[in-house]
Amino acid sequence: MKKVTMYTGDPCSFCEAAKALLKSKNVEIEELDIWKDPAKAKEMLQRTNGARTIPQIFVGDHYIGGNDKLQEANRTGELDKILNS
């Protein structure tokens, strides 16, 4: 299974929902808190072409987007394909 990187902050209910979904699939998450580490915030902006909302989620090098896109990918079955490809 591919590594998942998630740019987060605290408190963030959308981050918690995304983490809960990924944990339900036994996915290990590398969580990067952009509020505690300004360098990670800059990195997130570069990797997402300027997205400023959290969470921002990557599966390997595949950019998912935020929690809404993650949940949508899960509903359509696309998330499992991405995780296992």
N, C-alpha and C positions, 0 to 999 in steps of 0.2 A: 504494500500500500504506500502511496506517495506521502511525502511530508507535507503537512498543512502549516502555513504561516498565517497568523492573524494579527493585524494591527488593531489594538484595542485601547480602551481607557476605562477608568473606573470613577463613578458608577456609569454603567451603560447596559440598559435592558436588552438592546439589540445584540450586543456582544454576548450576553449571557444566553440568549436564545440560540445564537449560532454555536456557541460552545456546547450547549446541551445536545443539539442535533448531532454534532460531530462526535461527541463522547458516546452517544447512543450507538454509533457505528464503530466504536472502539478505535477512533482515529486519534493519534497523538498530535497535539497542537503546540506549535512554537508560538507563544503569545508575546507580542512586543507592545508595551504600553507607551503610546506616543505622548502621554502627558507627563510621564516620568523621565522620558528620554527624548529631548528635542531632535537629536540626530535621527532617531527612528521616525519621527514625524516628517522630517525632510525626505528620508528614504521612501516613506509611504507615498508622499506627493509625487516623487519621481517615478516610482513603479506603477502608479495608477493614473498617470497623466493628469494629476491635479485633483483627484478626489479627496475631499476634506472630511467626509463623514466616516464614522467608525461603526462597525468593524469594516475592514477591508481584508479580503480573504484570498489567499493563493493556495492552490494545490499543486505542489511542485512549482513549475514556472507558469502554470495556467492561472490566469486571473479570473476569479469568480465574480468579485464585486462585494457588495454588502450583504447583510443578513437576508434581505428580500430576495436577492438573486440566488443565494444559497438555498433558501427554503423552496424557491421555484425549481431549482435544479434537482432537489430531492423529490419533489412531487412528480416530476416528469421522468425520473429514473436516470437523468443525466449525471447526477452527482456520483452515483455508484460507478458508472462507466469511467468518469474522470479519476476517481480514487483508485480504481483497479487497473487503469491502463498503463 
